[in-house]
Structure formats: structure tokens, C-alpha cells
Amino acid sequence: MRTILLASDHAGFRLKEELKSYLKKKNFRVEDLGTYSLERCDYPGFAYALAKEISKAKYKRGVLICKSGIGSSIVANRVPGVRAALCYNMKAARLSREHNDSNVLVLGSAFVNGELAKRILNIWLNTEFLGARHRRRLNTILKIEKEVKRWRA
């Protein structure tokens, strides 16, 4: 059984819950990292918790949801090894996997409803990385991550 991480803030809570049920019906094991209610909260902690698990390679894929998706995407992409893709449509989801080997899908609950989110998620989960010239580009991203680490030390 494949495992996927989910996390959201209060603005993404309802969509997260809908996607959690959807994924379980598709035989995924879902690890829900919060939030667990509609009570107002801040997205950075949830985005970081999920991104940290992806970075450690404990889990291969995760989904983050906040109101616009922008803040969660910014946070997640600060974590080495995370390639978070903010997708508002199916074409972006497909390209994020084919070209960028994205490992975190970010959704904005203000821009995608449940049905569209399920379609985007399905494309994202079922699209493989193409490799070839795109592998060269990912290797460049890895080099940049290492360089940034060196000049921060």
C-alpha cells in the first residue's frame, strides 16, 4: 500500500479532509499531519512538518493545502530535496511530475474545488518523471542546493 502525507492550515482543512477520504478509497495509507479543525492556525508549521518528512526520504510524496497554496509552496521549497509544485490545473500537475519530478503537490483551496482537486491529484499521482534532459535539470537543482548549503555554513 502506498503512503502519502497530507497537511493543511484551517483554510485548506475541508479540502484536505475530502482528499483524505478520496485517497483512502484509492487504497492509499494517509498520514495526516494536521490541522485537525477549522480553528485558525498558521500554514508554515504544517508545510514544514510535511516537507521535513519528504526531505528525510521517509515518505516519497505529500500534498499541502492552504488558501492560495503560495505560502505552503514557499515554505516547502525551502527544505532541501523538496520539489513542491503549486498546481491549479491538470496540465501543471502533469508537467510538474514529467519535467520536475515534483514530490509535493500544493493546492490552493480558494482556486480549486474538491472535484478539480481530485482530478489534479490523480494526474499528479499517476504521472511518471520523464528523465532524459529533465534529469540534467534536476541535477542542476541539486548542485544549487549543495552550493547554498556551503555558503550558509
C-alpha positions in Angstrom: 0.0 0.0 0.0 1.4 3.4 -1.0 1.6 6.1 1.7 1.0 9.8 1.2 1.4 12.7 3.6 -1.3 15.4 3.9 -1.2 18.7 5.7 -3.1 21.9 5.6 -4.0 25.0 7.5 -7.5 26.0 8.5 -8.3 27.3 5.1 -7.4 24.0 3.5 -8.9 21.8 6.1 -12.1 20.9 4.3 -10.3 20.1 1.1 -7.7 18.1 3.0 -10.5 16.0 4.6 -12.1 15.4 1.2 -8.9 14.3 -0.4 -8.0 12.1 2.6 -11.3 10.2 2.1 -10.7 10.0 -1.6 -7.1 8.7 -1.2 -8.2 6.0 1.3 -10.8 4.8 -1.2 -8.0 4.5 -3.7 -6.1 2.3 -1.2 -3.5 4.8 -0.1 -2.3 4.9 3.5 -2.7 8.5 4.5 -0.6 10.2 7.2 -2.4 13.4 8.2 0.0 15.9 9.7 -2.8 18.4 10.5 -4.5 20.7 11.0 -7.4 18.8 12.5 -10.1 21.5 12.7 -11.3 24.8 11.2 -9.7 26.7 14.1 -7.5 29.5 12.7 -3.8 28.5 12.5 -0.6 29.3 10.6 0.4 27.3 7.5 4.2 27.4 7.9 4.4 24.8 10.7 2.3 22.3 8.8 4.1 22.9 5.5 7.5 22.5 7.2 6.4 19.3 9.0 5.4 17.7 5.8 8.4 18.9 3.8 10.8 17.7 6.5 9.5 14.2 6.2 9.8 14.3 2.4 13.4 15.7 2.8 14.3 12.8 5.1 13.1 10.4 2.3 10.9 8.7 4.9 7.9 9.4 2.5 8.0 9.8 -1.2 5.0 12.2 -1.8 2.9 14.7 0.0 0.1 17.1 -0.5 -0.1 20.6 1.1 -3.2 22.8 1.1 -3.7 26.4 2.2 -5.9 29.2 0.9 -3.8 30.2 -2.1 -1.1 27.5 -1.9 1.6 30.1 -2.3 2.8 30.3 1.3 2.9 26.5 1.7 4.8 26.2 -1.6 7.4 28.8 -0.4 7.9 27.0 2.9 8.2 23.6 1.4 10.6 24.6 -1.3 13.0 26.0 1.4 13.6 22.4 2.5 16.4 20.5 0.7 15.2 17.7 -1.6 11.7 19.0 -1.7 10.2 19.9 -5.1 6.8 21.4 -4.3 4.6 22.3 -7.2 1.7 24.7 -6.8 -0.9 23.4 -9.3 -4.3 25.0 -10.2 -4.9 22.7 -13.2 -4.2 19.2 -14.5 -1.6 20.3 -17.1 0.6 21.9 -14.5 0.3 18.8 -12.3 1.3 16.6 -15.2 4.2 18.8 -16.2 5.4 19.1 -12.6 5.8 15.3 -12.5 7.1 14.8 -16.0 9.6 17.6 -16.1 10.4 18.4 -12.4 9.8 15.1 -10.6 7.8 17.1 -8.0 7.3 15.2 -4.7 4.9 17.6 -3.1 1.7 18.8 -4.6 0.4 22.1 -3.3 -3.2 23.2 -3.8 -5.0 26.4 -3.1 -8.5 25.9 -1.6 -9.5 29.3 -2.9 -8.8 28.2 -6.5 -9.6 24.5 -6.7 -12.8 22.8 -5.6 -13.0 19.2 -4.5 -13.7 17.7 -7.9 -10.9 19.6 -9.6 -8.5 18.8 -6.7 -9.2 15.1 -7.2 -8.5 15.3 -10.9 -5.3 17.2 -10.3 -4.2 14.8 -7.6 -5.0 11.8 -9.8 -2.9 13.2 -12.7 -0.1 14.0 -10.3 -0.1 10.6 -8.7 -0.2 8.7 -12.0 2.4 10.6 -14.0 6.0 9.4 -14.1 9.1 11.6 -14.3 10.4 11.5 -17.9 14.1 11.7 -17.0 16.4 12.3 -20.0 17.0 16.1 -20.4 14.9 16.8 -17.4 17.3 14.7 -15.2 20.1 17.1 -16.2 18.0 20.0 -14.9 17.2 18.2 -11.6 20.9 17.5 -11.1 21.5 21.3 -11.6 18.9 21.9 -8.8 20.7 19.5 -6.5 24.0 21.3 -7.2 22.4 24.6 -6.4 21.1 23.2 -3.1 24.6 22.0 -2.2 26.1 25.4 -3.1 23.5 27.2 -1.0 24.3 24.9 1.9 28.0 25.7 1.6 27.7 29.4 1.6 25.2 29.3 4.5 27.7 27.3 6.7 
